[in-house]
Structures are given as structure tokens and as C-alpha cells.
Amino acid sequence: MRLIDIGTGAGIPGLLAALELPESQWVLADADERRCRAARAAVRSVGLEQRVTVEHVRIEALADRADAREGFDGATARSFGPVTELAECGLPLLRVGGELVVSVTEETERHWRTPDLERATGCVWARSWRTAHGRYLAVKRARSTPEGLPRRSAARRRAPLI
């Protein structure tokens, strides 16, 4: 199972998940080199170098790479940024049937539950739940990623998909 933690920061959520899922392969991706250095150190400290890699990359650039586009069975994102950015740049990483699990607020959950999600991204809201530690939801890839996603940043700002 190939998984990715989008906007991993120091890598803690992705590493904890990797420890819980011993058969999984993980990519911890972040656009900030300093955070990636911290994540690499964390990966080494728990001895997961064989199953966990850290990539210093912008998610929209990763989503355009042939080895990553629709190349993941699942994804996580805890504090990535606006829903519209994560939807357009992160969802293209999921293969059909793959799920993105994201932490949400009541307000951001409403954005994810829009009927435009499937039309715009090929993904559908799957479920949501609460724990003592927060509120989460899962979005599932129902069909292939529409051509042209992710768009350039100016286009994403000018006309958000959802």
C-alpha cells in the first residue's frame, strides 16, 4: 500500500501512521526544506528509512509527475491549507478507489461536502467522524482525475474549483 502525507511538516502524523501500518510505503511531502530536514531526522530516529521517504516538493508539482499522479492508495493532510488548494493539488495523487483523510473544522467540512467536488475533481465525500483529538473526513477517488488538474496557481486563486 503506497500512502502520502501531504504538507507533512516534521512528519509526525505520517510516521505514526507508518508505524501502525507495517506493510505500507510512505512519502512525506512538504514544500519547506527546513521541515523536510526535521522529517528526515524523525524517519531515521525510528528506523523507517526502508519504508518512508521525505520529498521536498510542492504538491502541485508532485501531482504533475507521472510517478505520483494517481499513484497513491491513500493520503493524509492535517494542516495543509485552504480546502480548494488541497482538493485541486492533492486529490490528483489518489488512484481510483484511493482515499484522502483530512482533519477538518465544521466550516471546512461543508466545503468538502459540496456537490461540485465530483464534477471538478473526480472524487466524492466518503464519510466523516470525530474522535477525542479532532474531526476528520475521507474523500474517495471515484473516477480518473480530470485533465488539466492541478491548474496554475493564478487560475486556482481566480476561480476555485469548489
N, C-alpha and C positions, 0 to 999 in steps of 0.2 A: 504494500500500500504506500503510495507516494503522496506526501502531505506538505503543505506550506503554511508558515506563519507569516502573514503579511504585515509589514510595519512592526517587526519583531522587537525593536528596542534592544534591550540587553539579553533577550532570548528566553526569559524565564517561562512564559506560558508554553512556548514551543518545546522547550526542554522537558518541562513537567509532563507534557503530553507524550513526548518521545519515550520517557521512562515508563509511562503507563501502557504504551503500545509497543512492545519489544520487537514486533515484526515490521514496524513501519520505517520508512525512509523519510527524512525531513529536510526541507530547505527553510532556513530562517532568513528572510529578506528584509532589508531596510535600506533607505536612501542615505543614511547618515553613517559615515565611516567610523566615527568615534563609537557609536552604538554597536556597529558591527564588530569592532575590536573587542568590546566587552562581551558580546555574544560568543565570539570565537573562544575567548578565555573561559567562559562558562561551559562551552561544549567540551573543551579539553579537561576542565576540572572534574567533570562527571564521566569522562572516558567514552564519549559518544561520537568520536571523530569518524567512525566507520559508517554511521547511520545518519548523521546530522551535518549538513554543510551550511555555511553562512555566506550569503551573497550581498555584496554592496551594490545595490541596483534600485533604480526607480521602478515601481510596479508596472507602469505603462510600458516601459522598455522591455521588461521581462515578458509581459503579455504579448509582445510582438515577436518574441523569439520562438522559432519552430520547436525547440526542445522543451518549451514551457507552455505554450498556448494549448489549452485543453489537455494539459499533461499531468494534472493532479487529481487524485481521488477525493481530496478534501482540502479545505483551507480554514484557517482561523484568523481572526483580526480582533484585537481588543480596543485599541485607541488609534486607529488608522487616520481618521479624519472624516470629512463630510460623507454622508451616505452616497451621494451622487458620484463622488470620486471613487469610492470603494467599489460601487456597482459597476462602473464603466471600466475601471482599470484592473480590478481584482477578479471579477467573475469570469473573464475570458480565460483564466488559468484552469478552470474546472472542466474536466471531461464530462460527457453526458452521464448523468447519474451522480456526479460528484456534488458535495455539499460544502458551503461556506457557513461556518458557525461564527457569529459575531456578538459581542456584548452590545447591548442597546439600552437606551432610555425609553420611556413611554413615547416621547416625541419621535425619536429616530425609528422606533418600531413602526410607527404609522407610515413613514417614508418607504420602508421596505415592503409594506403590505399593499402598495399601490398596484392597481391592475395593469399599469404601464410596464411593470417590471418584466413580464414575459415577452411582450412585444419588443421592448427595447434591448433586452439582454439575452433572451432565451432561457431565463431562469424563473423559478416560481418560489413563492414563500412556502416553506415546508412545515414548520412548527415553531413554537416559542415556549419558553419555560423560565421559571425563576428558581433560584437557589438562595441560600443564606448569603452568598457572595455576590449576587447580581442577577441581572435579567439578560437573557440570551435568545437568539433566534437562529434558525437554519434556513438557508436559501439553497434550492437544488437546481442544477442544470437539467432542463427538460429537453432541450434541443441544442444543436450546434450554435456557437457564437455568431451573431450576425456579422457580416462583412463590415469592415471599417471601424471596428472597435478594438482598442480604445481610440477615440479621436484625439486630435491635438489639444493641448491644454486650453488654448483660446476658445476653441469650439465647445469644449466641455463647460467652461465658465459662461459663455454666451447663451448656451441652450442646454441645460442639464437634461439628461435622459429621463430621470424620474424625479 
